[in-house]
């Protein structure tokens, strides 16, 4: 089954949700987004389950691709010098294209980093808990925190280095990752994009200076790609975990090595396997 899965998964859209099996039966998970009146009652309109990490990565990829297309086809060919030959510009009628270009770069950066945040949170089992020293009003106490607390209050950096490695029994050596420096740049660009700052006393707003630095850094494709590489790295670490430790069922299809057993899916998400559904699957041909 695993060999067929590795061959057949590339026939699916990479944004598809988890590949699930139950007793050698392949399952397709669907959900209803909205309903339509059939004339004799409302019927749900079913959508194939999505992998949110893959979808967010795809949004970033498409935005970066669109930004490069705008630059190559709608801006660069129209470069001209001013009347004194002091600088290049795109001409007064190309403002919309230049703004569209910058907007797409923002989308690419923000969604690339968000994809990693999403995936890391999805890698933490729903019933996970651990003891932490928690500070409240200046008083530090030892408390048992759960997934909800960790996803809300922990930084992504802490989750990467101190939360996931103990769960899946691997060492996270940041400086040994070939893409770590690019990922740090991505984080900085994302932070400056969603939390722009103004420097008092500057001769121009720091947002303008940031955009100049942003442009020169982000056109290096490795910065955007560092998000996908981080997701791939984490996927491999989980799937190579010691026997008995199950990986997250939310690994993107492009990095998934085998389908998830439905029993493991329910265990990871901390839901009870509905007996009625179990009987339905048992009787299905």
N, C-alpha and C positions, 0 to 999 in steps of 0.2 A: 504493500500500500504506500509506503514512504517513497519508493522509487517512482511510482506513478504520480504521487503528489508533486514531487519535485519537477516532473516533466509537465504535468498539466497545469500547475499553478500559474505559469506564464501565459496561459490562455485567458486568464481572468484579469480584470482591471485591477491594478495594484492597490486601488483604494478599497477593495472589498474587505469585509470584516473577517473575523477568525474562521479558519477552516476547521470544522468540527466533525467528529466521527463518534459513532456509538455502535459498538460490537460490529466493526467492519462496515458499517453503513455510513456513507457520506451525507452530511446534513447541510442544508442551506438555510441560514438564519435570516429572517425577514422581519420587518416591523412596519406598522401602519403610521403614515405621516399625517394623513387626513382622510375624511370620508366623502363619498359622493352619493347622491340620491339615485338609486337604480330604478326608481319607479315603484318598487315594492318594499322600499326601506333603504337605510343607509348601508353602504358597503365600504369597507376600508380600502384605501389605495396602498398597496404593499410596496415597500422599497427594500432592496437588498441591504443587509447590514453593512455599515461602513467601518473602516479602521480610521479613527479620527486623526491619529498621528500621520498616517499616509496622506489623508486628505489635506491636512495643514501643510505638510511638506510639498505637496503638489501645487497648492496655492502659491507658495514661495517660489517654486521652480518656474511656474508660468509667469509670475510677475517679473522675475529676473530676466526670463527669455524675452518678454515684451519690452522691458527697459532697453535691452541690447538692440532689439529691432528698431525701436524709436531712435536710439542714438545713431545706429548705422545707416538707417534709411531716411529718416526725417530731420536729422540734425546735422550730422557730420558733412553730408554732401552740400549743405548750404552755408558752411563756414565762410565768413568774409572778414576782411579787416575794416577798421573804421577809416575815416577820411585822412587821418594823420598816421595811419599804420602803427598805432600804439597798442592795439589789442585785436583779438578775434572775437566775433560774436555771430549769432545765428540769424540776425535780421529781425526787424520788429514784428513781422507776421508769424514768427515761429515760437511765440511765447507759450501758446497752448501746448505745443509738442515738448518744449523744455520742462514745463510744469508736469506734464503727464509722465515724462521720463523720471523725474525726481520722485513723484508719487509711487511709481512702480518699484523703485529702489527701496523706499520705505516699507512697502508691503512685503517685499522679498525678505528684508532683514527681520522685521517683526514676526512674521509667520515662521521663518526658519527657526528662530530661537524658541518660539512658542511650541513648535512641534516637539522639541526636546523636553520642554517642561511637561507637556501633555504625556509623552511616553514614559518619562520617569515616574510620574504619579500613577500611571497605569501599570507600572511594574511592581508597585507595592501591593501585596495581597490585602484584601479587604479586611481581614481579621488580624492584621499585624499590629503588635503592641510592643513597646519597650520602655524601660525605665530611663528617665531623664532628670537632670537637675534643672528645674524651671524657676525663673525669677519672676516674682509678682510683687509689685510695690516695694522693690528693694529687698525682698525676703526670698531666699533661695530654698526650695524644698525639693525632695525627691518624689517625682510623680510618675505614674504610668500613662504614657501618651499613646494615642491610637493613630490610625492612618489619617483621619480627618484633621487631627492636630498637626501632624507632620506636613501634609500637603498645604496647609494654610500658613504655618509659621516658619517652616524650615526654608532656607535658601536652596536654590537648585544646586549650588556648589556643594553644600553639605549633604544633600541627598545623593549626589553622585559619588562622593568620597566616603561617606560614613553610614548611609542608610542601606543602599542597595548591595554593596559588597558583602556585608555579613549575612544578608538574606540568601544570596546566591553563591556564597563561599568563593569569592575571588578577590584579588588585590587590585585596587585602583591606583595605578601609578600614572598620574597626570602627565608628568614630563616625558614619559615613554611613549605617549600617544603622538603620532606624527602630525595630527591635526589640532592639538591642544592650543597652540598659540593662536591659530586662526579662529578657534572657537571662543577664546578670550576676547579677540577683537570683535567677533560677532556680538558677544554679550555687551561690550562697551557701546557698540553702535546701536544696539537695540535699546539700551538704557537711555542713551542720549536722544533717541528718537521719541520715546514715550514720556521722558522727563526732561525736556529741554530747559537749559539754564541760561540766565542772562548775566553777563559779567559787567558790574558797575565800573564806570570810568573807561570802558573800551571805546575806541573810535568808531566801532561798528558792532552790531549785536553779535554775540557769540554764536547764535544760530547760523549766521552766514559763514563764519569760520568753520563751524562744525560741518556744514554742508560741503565745503571744499575738501576737508579731510575725509568726510564720508565718501565722496565721489571717488577719490583716489584709492581708498582702501577697498571699497565694495566692488569695484570693477575687477578685482582679483577674485576669480570664481571660487577659489579654495575657501574663501570666507563663508559664502553661502553653503557650499558643499560640506563644510565642517559639521553642520547640523545633521545631515544624512549620515555622515561617517560616525557621529556619536551614537545615533540610533542603531546603526549596524553593529558597532562595537558592543553596545549593551545587549543587543539581541544575541550575539554570539556567546557572550559571557553567561547569559541565562541558560542557553541551550547546551552549554558545556558544563553545567553545574553537576556536582556529584549525584549519584543515583539516589532517587527518593525526593530530590528537590525539583519541583515542577516549574517550568518557565511560565511567564505571563502569557495568557492566551491572546494578548493584544499586540503581539509582535507583528509588524507589517508583513504582508504576504511576501514581499520581495526578499525578506531576510529570514523567513520562516522555513525550517528544515523538515518539519513534519506536522500533520494536523493535530489538533488538541482533542483529547478524549472529552466527551461531554461531562463525564463525572469530574474530571479535573477542572473543567470550566466552572462548574457550579461550586466546587471547593474553593477555587481562587477568589471568586466573586462573593463567597459566603452566602449563597442562596441555597435553599433546599431544592433538591431535584423533585419536581412535582410528580407524585406517583401516577397520576392520570396520564401525564406526558410520557413517563417511562413505559407504561403499559401500551400506549399508542405506538411507541417505537419498537417495542418487543413484537407487536403484532404486524407491523408494517413489513411488506415484502421488499 
